Amino acid sequence: MKTTFWEIQRKKKRAITLLFIIFFPFFTLSLFGLLEILRLTSFGFLIRGASPLELLLLSALASILVYIIGIAGARRERILRYLEILKAQKPDKDDLKHKQVENVVNEMSVAATVSPPEVYIIPVLAKNAFSAFNIIAITEGAVSSLERDELQGVIAHEMAHYLNGDSYYKGILSTFVMTLSFFSSASFYLAAGSSSRSKKKGIGGGFWLVFIYLMFVEFLSRLINSLISREIEERADAMAVQFTRNPLSFASALWKVSRDRTRGISAFNNPAMASLFIVNPTIKGIDEISGFLGNIFSTHPPVKKRIKTMLELAGVGEKELIEKVKVSSPKREWWVEKDETWLGPFSMEELLEKTWIGEGVKIKGKTGIVTLKELLSRFKPTEGNCPRCNGPLFYTYYENVPILRCGRCGGIIVREDRVLRIIAREEDNLSAEEIKYTKKIVEEKKEKLFSYGTTPRAVDPTEPLRCPFCGKPMQRRFFNFITYTPVDYCPKCRLYFFDSGEIEMITAGLKRVNILYT
Amino acid sequence: MIALLILLGLAAIVILWYFATYNKFIRLRQQVENAWAQIDVQLKRRHDLIPNLVETVKGYAAHERETLTAVTEARAKATSAKTPEESIEAEGELTRALRQLLLVVENYPNLKADQHFLELMEELRNTENLIAFARQAYNDNVMIFNTAIKRIPDAIVASQMKLKEYPFWKIEEEEDREAPQVKF
C-alpha cells in the first residue's frame, strides 16, 4: 500500500515522542557521569561525602530545573524583538500580494481548524519563512516568488509547527544542548588553566578528562537534538499536505526556496533561530549531505529528500515538478503602433512606462484598438505633480505595489517601505545587451565618482527636486553602492522618486551583482 | 495489604484513563462542530461578496446579462434556502454559476487589467478556497472522531457518553475542489 500523509504523521509523532523520552534520562545520566568524574579533580571535595544515589537524585533535579528554564525561556516577546530587529511588518492592506498572504493564512487556519495566527512580512530579498508560537513570518522574497498554491504549502507547514507547539520542543531541546555546551567550554578553560599551573601546584590533568567526557556527551546531545529537529520538520511537511492536499505545490515551493543562495542573510545568522526556519537559513554544504555526517549535524532534512517524499505523495515524477516550477511570464496582451509596425506584446505596466506613447498612438488590446485617453481613464489622477517635469501623477500599481507614476516622463514615486517589494517582485529578464549597457553606465558612474568627488550630486548635477507633497527640497542620495544610482528622497514624507528606468537598473544591479562586476 | 495497594493503584489508573479519554472525546467533538460552523460562516461570506462582483463585471461586460442574472438568482436562492437539502443544492448551483462567470471574464482583458477587479477576484478565490477547506477540515475531523470512538478500549467511554458517528460532507461534483488531481 502507498504511504499517506496520515501514516507519515503517525510515524513521526511516535519517533518524536520516543526521542524526547530518551533525551531526559540521557541528560540526567550525563550530569551524573559528570559529577562522578569530578571526584577525580580538585573540585572533588565538594561532593566527597555524597553517595552515587544522592548524586543521581541531584542530577535529576538539575535536569528538571533546566527543563523549566527551557520552557520559561521560550517566550513570545523574544520572537517579537527579533522581528523588530528584522524590521518586519504586518501585511500592507493596499498591496494585492500582501492581501493574498493574509488570505492564504486565513484559508490554512480554516483547514487546520485553529484561530488565525499573526502574520509578519520581513522586508528582505531572501526566500524563507519561520514560525514560533502564534506568529508566522515570511520574507518579501518568498512572498514575491511563490505562486498562490505554493504560498499555501509554505504557510501550511508553518501552521503545522504552530499547531504542534514545536517552538516549545525546540526551545527545551536547545536549552539542554546549550547547558552541556556551556559546561564543556567551561571545563576546557579550567583544564587549560590548571595544566599551566599544574607544574607549580601539582593539580593533575583531571579537567582534561572532564573536558573529553563533556565533548563526547555534547556531541551525543547534538545528535539527538538534530534527529528530533528533522523528525519535527518532516511531520510539519506531512501536515502541510493534510491541509492543502497539494503535495506537488509544496514540492515546487521547497524547490524554489531552497535554490535561493541568499536564503541566509546576516540577521538570520542566529543559531538559536535557525531551526525555526522552513529551510536552514545558514547555508552549509552539510545540509544537503544525506549520509552519516548530514544525519548527525543538520537540523533540517535534506531538501532533496523532502521533495522526494512530496513527489511520492503526489504520485508523480520529477518531470511534473520541473513543468510546475517553470516560471510563468506576466500576462502581456497589449500592442503599440510605432513607425507603422506593431510592437509588443506588453503588459499594462510596461505600457505605462513607454513615455513616447502620445495622443495619436494606436494601442491594440485583445478586444480591439483603444486610445491613450481610454487607457488612462482607468487611473485616478492625484493632487501633486511630478517633481522632475511637472507632469500629472497617476495612482497606479507596479508589480502590485501602489505607486504614483508621472504620465509625461515616466518617473515614479514610491513609499520608502514599499520600494523593496518592487525590487523583490520585478523579474530580472534583461537581455545580454541590456546587461552590457547597465554595466557600461555603472562603470562610467564609478569613474565620475572617483574623479569628481563622492557625492550623488556629482553623478546627477541637476537642480534638487522639490517633494510634490510637502514642497521641501528632496535629498539626493545613492540608493545603494552597487549601481550608484542617484535617487531623490523626501525624509519628511518618506518617499522616493525614481526617474524612468532607474528602479529597473537598481533591480538588475542587486540581482545580478556577479555579472556586473566580472 | 500489598494486594490492596495494587488494586487501588489499578483503580486510579482506570479512573485517570477514563477522564483522559472523556476529555479527548469532548475536544474532538468540539473540533468537528467548529469545522461545521466554519462552513456556514464561509458560505455567508460568499453571499456578501457576490453583489459587489456582479456590479464590477457589469461595468465592463454588460452584454453578458445571462451569466450575471444566473449568478444573482443562484445567490437569492441560496440565501433564502430553509432546509439543509435546499441549501446544499442552491450552493452547488451558485458554485456552477460563478464558475461560468469566471470563464466569461477570461474574454475581457480590460477587466483583468482593472486592479479593483483583481482584488475582487482574489477575494472570490479566497472565499471559494475557504469553503473548500472548511469542508475538508470538517471531513478530516469527522474521520478522526469516528475512528476514535470505535477504538477499543476507548469505545467503552464513547458508548457511556452516547457518542454517535458524524456523517461526512459529500462533495457531489468532482470539480468542486480546485487543485487536487491527486490520489491519496
Interface residues (C-beta under 8 A of the other chain):
Chain A: T4 F5 L96 K99 Q100 N103 N106 E107 M108 V110 A111 A112 T113 R148 D149 Q242 F243 T244 R245 N246 P247 L248 S249 L313 A314 G315 K331 E333 M348 G365 K366 T367 R378 Y397
Chain B: Q31 N34 A35 Q38 Q42 N107 Y108 P109 N110 K112 A113 D114 Q115 L118 E119 E122 E123 R125 N126 N129 L130 F133 A134 Q136 A137 D140 N141 R177 A179 P180 V182 K183 F184
